[in-house]
Amino acid sequence: MHAAALRVDLRLRDVHSLKSKRRRIARLGTGLRRAFPVAFAEIDYQDLWQRSAVGVGIVSPHASQLEMAIRSVQTFLDRWEEVEVLSTAVSYLERPD
């Protein structure tokens, strides 16, 4: 089993309330989960209108499939017009020896 967690810091364009921000983050999560078998959650900046950090969890039986899934998720987020990706960090789950 191979697993990774992505942390993606985002700037949301033209958002003027927390309610509007939450709707956009919910749409993003729904779109991401429809496109890929991933887990999704907002993990930081919940009190700021135009900033968010989201976590995306991915599990795969093969390392090469995991890397492809990570790249695909990053591409999906880069192409989502309502957000600007500020940074992405990947953490891998390692099997203890």
BANU-263485 format. One line per field, with one value per atom (N, C-alpha, C): x, y, z; atom name; residue in one letter; residue number from 1. Coordinates in pm, 1 decimal. Example, Ala and Ser with C-alpha at 12.3 -4.5 7.8 and 13.67 -1.06 7.14 Angstrom:
<rs>
x: c(1319.0|1230.0|1320.0|1285.0|1367.0|1290.0)
y: c(-569.0|-450.0|-330.0|-225.0|-106.0|3.0)
z: c(780.0|780.0|780.0|708.0|714.0|787.0)
atome: c(N|CA|C|N|CA|C)
residu: c(a|a|a|s|s|s)
num: c(1|1|1|2|2|2)
</rs>
This chain:
<rs>
x: c(83.4|0.0|88.0|49.8|120.6|18.7|55.3|-38.2|35.2|-38.6|17.0|-91.6|-46.4|-135.1|-81.0|-166.8|-128.7|-186.4|-106.5|-154.3|-143.7|-254.5|-258.1|-309.6|-225.3|-266.0|-325.1|-442.9|-518.2|-552.3|-566.0|-626.7|-753.7|-864.2|-992.8|-1021.6|-1051.4|-1076.1|-1219.5|-1236.8|-1369.3|-1460.5|-1406.8|-1486.5|-1495.7|-1618.9|-1638.5|-1708.6|-1721.1|-1779.6|-1735.6|-1742.1|-1708.8|-1809.5|-1933.9|-2036.5|-2004.2|-1964.8|-1927.2|-1802.9|-1707.4|-1585.9|-1619.5|-1704.0|-1737.8|-1809.5|-1893.0|-1959.0|-1856.1|-1758.6|-1655.6|-1569.6|-1530.9|-1449.7|-1530.6|-1659.2|-1744.6|-1753.4|-1769.6|-1773.6|-1641.3|-1532.1|-1400.2|-1385.8|-1422.8|-1414.0|-1501.5|-1622.6|-1713.2|-1655.3|-1603.3|-1543.4|-1423.0|-1340.9|-1221.2|-1258.5|-1355.8|-1397.3|-1468.6|-1536.0|-1599.5|-1495.6|-1387.6|-1284.5|-1186.5|-1163.8|-1061.4|-1110.9|-1061.6|-1096.8|-1006.9|-1039.7|-957.5|-1044.4|-978.8|-1042.2|-1005.2|-1095.7|-1075.3|-1128.8|-1056.0|-1104.4|-1033.6|-1104.9|-1040.1|-968.0|-839.9|-760.6|-702.0|-711.3|-653.3|-716.9|-699.3|-748.8|-901.4|-970.3|-1115.7|-1178.2|-1106.9|-1163.2|-1126.3|-1054.5|-1017.7|-1100.8|-1145.1|-1232.2|-1163.4|-1045.0|-983.2|-865.7|-848.0|-741.1|-800.7|-738.0|-776.7|-658.4|-656.8|-563.8|-649.4|-628.6|-705.7|-609.9|-661.8|-586.6|-652.8|-569.9|-618.6|-543.3|-615.9|-555.4|-572.9|-463.6|-465.5|-400.5|-464.5|-409.9|-407.6|-298.2|-283.8|-206.6|-233.0|-159.6|-16.0|15.1|147.8|201.5|331.2|393.1|377.1|388.6|375.7|234.1|134.1|-4.0|-26.0|38.0|26.9|84.2|201.2|263.1|176.4|117.3|27.1|-95.0|-148.8|-265.9|-232.1|-115.0|-72.7|-63.3|1.5|13.2|-123.6|-211.6|-345.3|-424.6|-415.6|-484.8|-427.2|-294.8|-232.3|-275.8|-282.2|-327.1|-472.5|-556.7|-697.5|-709.9|-635.3|-641.6|-586.7|-479.9|-423.7|-521.8|-606.1|-700.2|-833.9|-857.8|-983.9|-981.2|-1067.1|-1060.2|-1091.9|-1162.7|-1205.1|-1098.9|-988.3|-882.7|-746.1|-655.6|-515.1|-434.8|-360.3|-276.4|-151.5|-133.2|-16.1|100.7|71.2|177.6|115.9|199.6|158.3|270.8|234.9|332.0|276.8|364.4|324.0|396.0|319.2|375.2|338.6|437.4|415.6|405.9|315.4|304.7|403.5|496.2|597.8|562.5|585.1|560.8|673.7|641.9|749.0|819.8|949.0|1029.1|1038.1)
y: c(-117.6|0.0|124.0|220.9|348.8|459.4|557.2|664.5|797.3|903.7|1038.1|1134.8|1240.7|1350.2|1477.4|1547.8|1675.4|1787.9|1888.0|2013.0|2115.9|2180.1|2278.3|2410.1|2512.9|2646.4|2719.0|2778.9|2840.8|2985.7|3062.4|3195.3|3187.1|3231.1|3227.4|3363.9|3365.3|3490.3|3536.9|3668.2|3731.3|3670.7|3643.4|3593.8|3707.4|3735.7|3848.8|3811.5|3681.2|3636.3|3492.5|3454.7|3316.8|3218.7|3259.5|3172.7|3142.5|3244.7|3226.5|3138.3|3161.2|3079.3|2932.2|2905.3|2766.2|2697.3|2771.9|2713.6|2675.6|2763.0|2733.3|2614.8|2609.6|2497.2|2367.4|2373.5|2254.6|2209.1|2303.5|2267.5|2207.2|2263.8|2211.0|2068.0|2043.9|1909.7|1809.9|1852.0|1764.3|1730.8|1831.5|1808.0|1716.6|1736.9|1654.3|1509.6|1490.7|1354.3|1284.2|1360.2|1299.2|1254.5|1330.5|1300.9|1193.2|1183.4|1093.3|1027.2|908.1|843.5|896.0|1013.9|1079.3|1123.2|1153.2|1217.9|1365.7|1453.6|1598.0|1668.2|1769.1|1849.8|1984.7|2088.2|2217.1|2203.4|2240.6|2213.7|2338.0|2454.2|2574.1|2698.8|2810.9|2942.9|2948.0|2874.1|2871.9|3008.5|3096.2|3226.6|3338.3|3307.3|3407.6|3389.0|3497.6|3491.8|3438.0|3488.0|3457.8|3362.2|3298.8|3198.9|3068.8|2960.0|2828.6|2735.3|2634.4|2523.7|2398.2|2313.6|2189.2|2071.3|1962.8|1838.2|1737.4|1664.7|1561.8|1433.5|1328.3|1199.3|1102.7|1033.1|940.3|809.0|697.8|565.2|487.0|413.0|336.6|207.5|103.3|-21.6|-17.1|77.4|84.8|228.1|239.6|371.4|453.1|388.8|462.3|517.5|441.7|489.6|605.6|598.7|707.3|835.9|827.5|946.2|1004.2|917.3|963.8|1033.1|977.6|1036.6|1172.6|1184.9|1313.8|1418.8|1384.1|1479.3|1515.6|1419.1|1445.0|1538.8|1517.7|1605.4|1746.3|1757.7|1889.6|1961.6|1890.6|1949.0|1993.3|1910.3|1944.2|2075.1|2086.3|2206.8|2328.7|2311.5|2422.7|2475.5|2387.9|2427.1|2477.4|2462.6|2508.4|2661.4|2723.0|2867.3|2954.2|2902.9|2983.7|2997.1|2925.8|2933.2|2951.7|3006.4|3015.6|2930.0|2835.3|2749.8|2828.7|2850.1|2923.2|2830.5|2713.0|2615.7|2478.2|2377.8|2238.9|2164.1|2085.7|2001.9|1861.0|1763.1|1622.9|1551.3|1477.1|1392.3|1248.7|1161.3|1020.3|938.9|844.2|750.2|638.7|622.4|518.5|400.9|283.0|162.8|145.9|129.7|110.8|-22.2|-21.0|-143.6|-222.3)
z: c(0.0|0.0|0.0|-78.9|-85.9|-62.6|20.2|53.4|58.7|26.3|32.1|76.8|139.8|178.2|114.4|43.8|-16.3|67.8|93.1|152.2|41.4|10.5|-97.0|-40.0|-44.8|-2.1|-121.6|-100.3|-208.8|-178.0|-283.3|-276.2|-358.1|-299.1|-367.6|-427.6|-556.4|-627.4|-603.9|-590.2|-583.5|-477.4|-361.3|-249.6|-148.0|-101.8|-11.0|118.5|143.6|270.2|297.7|423.8|459.4|400.0|390.1|330.7|185.0|111.3|-29.2|-40.7|49.3|48.7|72.5|169.7|201.9|86.4|14.5|-103.2|-208.9|-232.2|-332.3|-291.9|-166.1|-118.6|-128.8|-97.9|-109.9|-255.7|-350.2|-492.7|-537.0|-489.7|-523.9|-473.0|-348.6|-292.1|-365.8|-400.6|-475.1|-611.9|-680.8|-812.6|-805.5|-705.0|-688.3|-656.4|-566.8|-531.3|-646.8|-732.0|-849.2|-951.6|-961.9|-1061.7|-1015.4|-884.1|-830.2|-701.6|-672.0|-544.9|-432.5|-381.1|-279.0|-161.9|-51.2|63.0|56.8|100.4|87.4|211.2|260.1|372.6|372.2|415.4|440.5|573.9|578.4|698.1|764.9|700.0|760.8|701.2|768.1|726.4|719.5|805.5|801.2|828.9|897.4|932.7|834.8|727.9|627.8|502.0|442.3|324.7|201.3|171.6|42.4|51.1|163.8|178.5|226.0|185.5|233.8|218.1|301.0|282.9|286.3|188.3|181.3|187.5|240.1|244.8|153.0|79.1|-11.2|21.4|54.3|85.5|-30.9|-65.9|-179.1|-134.8|-170.0|-142.0|-272.4|-294.7|-418.2|-389.5|-468.2|-446.8|-499.9|-589.3|-649.8|-642.8|-620.0|-608.3|-736.0|-851.6|-977.5|-995.1|-953.9|-960.7|-864.1|-749.1|-651.8|-709.7|-772.0|-830.8|-943.0|-1024.3|-1129.6|-1070.1|-963.4|-898.3|-838.6|-777.1|-720.6|-830.3|-940.5|-1052.6|-1109.1|-1119.6|-1172.9|-1082.0|-952.3|-857.1|-864.3|-871.1|-881.5|-1008.9|-1119.5|-1246.0|-1234.9|-1176.0|-1156.1|-1077.5|-967.7|-885.0|-958.9|-1033.9|-1110.6|-1214.2|-1266.8|-1371.8|-1318.1|-1188.2|-1129.5|-1128.8|-1205.1|-1230.6|-1109.4|-1012.5|-899.4|-790.4|-806.0|-705.3|-771.7|-694.3|-735.5|-637.7|-689.7|-604.6|-566.3|-437.0|-387.7|-360.1|-304.0|-278.0|-258.1|-281.5|-263.0|-192.3|-92.9|-23.2|-18.2|-39.3|-38.8|75.0|154.0|259.4|227.4|236.5|205.8|333.6|333.4|444.3|417.9|508.1|492.1|582.4|532.7|612.0|711.1|840.5|939.9|918.2|938.1|921.3|1049.7)
atome: c(N|CA|C|N|CA|C|N|CA|C|N|CA|C|N|CA|C|N|CA|C|N|CA|C|N|CA|C|N|CA|C|N|CA|C|N|CA|C|N|CA|C|N|CA|C|N|CA|C|N|CA|C|N|CA|C|N|CA|C|N|CA|C|N|CA|C|N|CA|C|N|CA|C|N|CA|C|N|CA|C|N|CA|C|N|CA|C|N|CA|C|N|CA|C|N|CA|C|N|CA|C|N|CA|C|N|CA|C|N|CA|C|N|CA|C|N|CA|C|N|CA|C|N|CA|C|N|CA|C|N|CA|C|N|CA|C|N|CA|C|N|CA|C|N|CA|C|N|CA|C|N|CA|C|N|CA|C|N|CA|C|N|CA|C|N|CA|C|N|CA|C|N|CA|C|N|CA|C|N|CA|C|N|CA|C|N|CA|C|N|CA|C|N|CA|C|N|CA|C|N|CA|C|N|CA|C|N|CA|C|N|CA|C|N|CA|C|N|CA|C|N|CA|C|N|CA|C|N|CA|C|N|CA|C|N|CA|C|N|CA|C|N|CA|C|N|CA|C|N|CA|C|N|CA|C|N|CA|C|N|CA|C|N|CA|C|N|CA|C|N|CA|C|N|CA|C|N|CA|C|N|CA|C|N|CA|C|N|CA|C|N|CA|C|N|CA|C|N|CA|C|N|CA|C|N|CA|C|N|CA|C|N|CA|C|N|CA|C|N|CA|C|N|CA|C|N|CA|C|N|CA|C|N|CA|C|N|CA|C)
residu: c(m|m|m|h|h|h|a|a|a|a|a|a|a|a|a|l|l|l|r|r|r|v|v|v|d|d|d|l|l|l|r|r|r|l|l|l|r|r|r|d|d|d|v|v|v|h|h|h|s|s|s|l|l|l|k|k|k|s|s|s|k|k|k|r|r|r|r|r|r|r|r|r|i|i|i|a|a|a|r|r|r|l|l|l|g|g|g|t|t|t|g|g|g|l|l|l|r|r|r|r|r|r|a|a|a|f|f|f|p|p|p|v|v|v|a|a|a|f|f|f|a|a|a|e|e|e|i|i|i|d|d|d|y|y|y|q|q|q|d|d|d|l|l|l|w|w|w|q|q|q|r|r|r|s|s|s|a|a|a|v|v|v|g|g|g|v|v|v|g|g|g|i|i|i|v|v|v|s|s|s|p|p|p|h|h|h|a|a|a|s|s|s|q|q|q|l|l|l|e|e|e|m|m|m|a|a|a|i|i|i|r|r|r|s|s|s|v|v|v|q|q|q|t|t|t|f|f|f|l|l|l|d|d|d|r|r|r|w|w|w|e|e|e|e|e|e|v|v|v|e|e|e|v|v|v|l|l|l|s|s|s|t|t|t|a|a|a|v|v|v|s|s|s|y|y|y|l|l|l|e|e|e|r|r|r|p|p|p|d|d|d)
num: c(1|1|1|2|2|2|3|3|3|4|4|4|5|5|5|6|6|6|7|7|7|8|8|8|9|9|9|10|10|10|11|11|11|12|12|12|13|13|13|14|14|14|15|15|15|16|16|16|17|17|17|18|18|18|19|19|19|20|20|20|21|21|21|22|22|22|23|23|23|24|24|24|25|25|25|26|26|26|27|27|27|28|28|28|29|29|29|30|30|30|31|31|31|32|32|32|33|33|33|34|34|34|35|35|35|36|36|36|37|37|37|38|38|38|39|39|39|40|40|40|41|41|41|42|42|42|43|43|43|44|44|44|45|45|45|46|46|46|47|47|47|48|48|48|49|49|49|50|50|50|51|51|51|52|52|52|53|53|53|54|54|54|55|55|55|56|56|56|57|57|57|58|58|58|59|59|59|60|60|60|61|61|61|62|62|62|63|63|63|64|64|64|65|65|65|66|66|66|67|67|67|68|68|68|69|69|69|70|70|70|71|71|71|72|72|72|73|73|73|74|74|74|75|75|75|76|76|76|77|77|77|78|78|78|79|79|79|80|80|80|81|81|81|82|82|82|83|83|83|84|84|84|85|85|85|86|86|86|87|87|87|88|88|88|89|89|89|90|90|90|91|91|91|92|92|92|93|93|93|94|94|94|95|95|95|96|96|96|97|97|97)
</rs>
